[in-house]
Amino acid sequence: MKKADLLMIPGPTPLPEPVREVMGRPAIGHRSAEFKEVLKRVFPKLQWIFGSKNQVFLYTASGTGAMEASMSNTLNPGDRVLALVNGVFSHRWAEIAKTLGLQVETLDVPHGEAHTPAMLQEYLEARKETDYKAVLLNHSETYTGVLSPIRQLVSVIRQTHPQTLIILDAITSLGATEFSLDEWDIDVAVSGSQKGFMLPPGLSFLALSERAWQAHQHCQQPGYYFNFTRYQKAQLENTTPYTPATPQILGLDVALTLMQEEGLEAIIRRHQTLSRMTRAGVKAMGLEPFVREDALASPSVTSFLPPAGISVDAVRSGLKKRFGIVIADGQKELKGKIMRIGHLGHVSEREVLTTLSALEAVLTELGHAVPTGAGVAAAIEASQNTHTQTPAQKAVSHA
């Protein structure tokens, strides 16, 4: 009997059994008292994961929808924005901004690297008089697997442009690494359901500061579907302004409960451990991580180069056909040049060790010499005896 593929990609991510069960229940009315009670539980949990005392809006849309909403609701055509670009998804900020009629300026660094606070400070010091209405940032660049030092970058921006809106893509970082909208003084942060939230695609989330809400009051074209005012009014009544994806929201309620049971510190520690294990494992197999500095490695995804003479397609095909394990190719300029292993959401050491073991077998068959068990041994050592399981896995193992 063929088992379901093991998704080791940076989204969609594996689903916990309790989430799958609740999403498979009979449909309920989205205006029913029962569904209002679900939303009444969900909204405070979203505030918890974002680290914000303010409302968090819930959209039936992908993360890109929330990205557009963050600017269409706070900025006006002609406003100047600065986008810090180090990959495809950080560049998406610039692409969306241009469609909204904003004046876009980019500060680019090579793929696989992150902007440093010193670099940004020098850039902004020379532009103190530039009226940036917003600075657009990416926390975890899924394209390459880079984690940017957001808290330090925000501090630099506040020194020269204290009232500028800081808008952040936290799509693959939220629920995987340290983050707090309020403590870090960020104005808008967005995320998506198919990443650390352990859900299928279909939902996105947007948290905002009081500064961003005030900017919304002066927004000339906030749009219709993503309009902050409509969502703020509806959510005060524990409902949504338009028909939501009810099965995903039922799953969200359960997924957030599982996350609260595990605790933020444990979640962050688990993802850090999985990242260390994966990087150590691929290095031990003679593979080169695309992100060279360990300090910049995303806790959500590890990217690495294929061995000389072996194609990315051959490795990925071998993993899927023989072991039912799916890892990601590169995208756009990096397609066919790197591979990416996701270790995000409902993933523990078991899945990482399984993937590394299978990767070793495939590489060996393709002619890449790997010392037997080298990857798994290095990963186990990197885990430092910190055994990680998600709450759903603990429940199964203790049953």
Order of alpha helices (4+ residues) and beta strands (2+ residues): beta-alpha-alpha-beta-alpha-beta-alpha-beta-alpha-beta-beta-beta-alpha-beta-beta-beta-alpha-alpha-alpha-alpha-beta-alpha-beta-beta-beta-alpha-alpha-alpha
